[in-house]
Amino acid sequence: MAVWYAHSSNVDINAANLWHTHPTNNTPVNFATCDNTVVLSANGKNQIRINVDVTCLRLSTVVESGGAIGGSFYYTGTDTAGNPVGAINVTGDVKAATYCIVVLGETLLTIIGKITSTSNQGALFLMGDNAKARVVGDVESASSTETISQVGNNSELTIDGNVTGSTNADAYGVWVTGSNAALIINGNVTGGLDGTALSVDGQYNNVTINGNVTGGTYGLGMGLSCLDGHVRINGNIYASHDATGMQINVEAANITLDADEVHGGGGVDIHGIYNSAAQGKITIKKAVGGSGENSCGIYSETTETFNVVITEAVIGGTNRNSYGFYSRMGNGGAIIKGNIIDSLMCSAIAGKIRVDVGSANYYQAYDVNDKPKKYGLNAASPFRRSRFV
């Protein structure tokens, strides 16, 4: 491994005499010879313009073998003279102590490598409106702030890899704050030791996750936190032993969520989805209670203006009050179109629920001998007699 150090700011990445083999001495090297064994250290120099394809071991704003911390690389879609450069590929990892790569251009920047932040600023910053970036690699946060910030309105980001939260609270793997932003994650989203993996805060955003969402190690290490927008999860949501899988916050203006299955956790009061938003809709195929006490698949405490629809089954968990769905939503907000399956330890549901009897097939309960028995959802069903329908 060799380390090359930048000696100038506000220059193109392939500029003559920019890169040196010593952080301060005049020891220039030719950028054209850079390969996957070379670390390109910003060395405290700012706005190094990515104007050509780059192959390296990593782009770095951490201290590298005695160089300076900090600096930044910029992608704007042009070189420093203003000439268009088109789409650019960076093949190599990104390791940041300050914002390492800032994206302003409306053409695509692709990073083929792992993205990691280690300090109090992120590794990739989509700052410009209509900014476009793709990451082919995992995103990990080991810092006190987000690894990727998607701030630009109408920005587009695709991640072909897994996203993991930080060891620190409020330090996200990815933080979406722009409006009308599009984010696609082709991988799993997992909370960290105490940091959320993905936080979606901006308005009218569209997020697709082709993978599972899972809570992390401790309580603040959620898989996903949402304030607004549409989220489609082509996979399942799992709470861990001590962290919620997904939280929809009380400040949420309007959120819609579509997902496959949601599962409660193993600790106390650890839900697959915890919802306190006033407006929006959740559509889930299957909600399953957890193994921990009071740990539900979905726990929703809001008004009937928020709708939760379960289309295939709601299933009780394996501990006390570990409902598949606990509704504190008032009349009409919670709708079950699938089977209602109590477990031996817990009912499938609690609270006021509406059942679409034209869609649901059966209600399963346990008799006095602890044997499961299925009932239809006609007028004689014990489900119809004992619960709001």
Stockholm file with secondary structure:
# STOCKHOLM 1.0

chainA/1-389         MAVWYAHSSNVDINAANLWHTHPTNNTPVNFATCDNTVVLSANGKNQIRINVDVTCLRLSTVVESGGAIGGSFYYTGTDTAGNPVGAINVTGDVKAATYCIVVLGETLLTIIGKITSTSNQGALFLMGDNAKARVVGDVESASSTETISQVGNNSELTIDGNVTGSTNADAYGVWVTGSNAALIINGNVTGGLDGTALSVDGQYNNVTINGNVTGGTYGLGMGLSCLDGHVRINGNIYASHDATGMQINVEAANITLDADEVHGGGGVDIHGIYNSAAQGKITIKKAVGGSGENSCGIYSETTETFNVVITEAVIGGTNRNSYGFYSRMGNGGAIIKGNIIDSLMCSAIAGKIRVDVGSANYYQAYDVNDKPKKYGLNAASPFRRSRFV
#=GR chainA/1-389 SS CEEEEECCSSSBTTCTTCEESSSSSCCBCCGGGCCTTEEEECTTCCCEECCSCEEEEEEECSCCTTCCSCCCEEECSBCTTSCBCCCEEEEEEEEESSCCEEECCSSEEEEESCEEECSSSCSEEECSTTCEEEEESCEEECSSSCSEEECSTTCEEEECSCEECCSSTTCCSEEECSSSCEEEECSCEECCSSSCSEEECSTTCEEEESSCEECCSSTTCCSEEESEEEEEESSCEECCSSSCSEEECTTCSEEEEEEEEEECCSSTTCCSEEECCSSEEEEEEEEECCSSTTCCSEEECSCTTEEEEEEEEEECCSSTTCCSEEECSCTTSEEECSEEECCSSSCSEEECCEECTTTCCCEEEECTTSCEEEECSSTTCHHHHHSCC
#=GC SS_cons         CEEEEECCSSSBTTCTTCEESSSSSCCBCCGGGCCTTEEEECTTCCCEECCSCEEEEEEECSCCTTCCSCCCEEECSBCTTSCBCCCEEEEEEEEESSCCEEECCSSEEEEESCEEECSSSCSEEECSTTCEEEEESCEEECSSSCSEEECSTTCEEEECSCEECCSSTTCCSEEECSSSCEEEECSCEECCSSSCSEEECSTTCEEEESSCEECCSSTTCCSEEESEEEEEESSCEECCSSSCSEEECTTCSEEEEEEEEEECCSSTTCCSEEECCSSEEEEEEEEECCSSTTCCSEEECSCTTEEEEEEEEEECCSSTTCCSEEECSCTTSEEECSEEECCSSSCSEEECCEECTTTCCCEEEECTTSCEEEECSSTTCHHHHHSCC
//
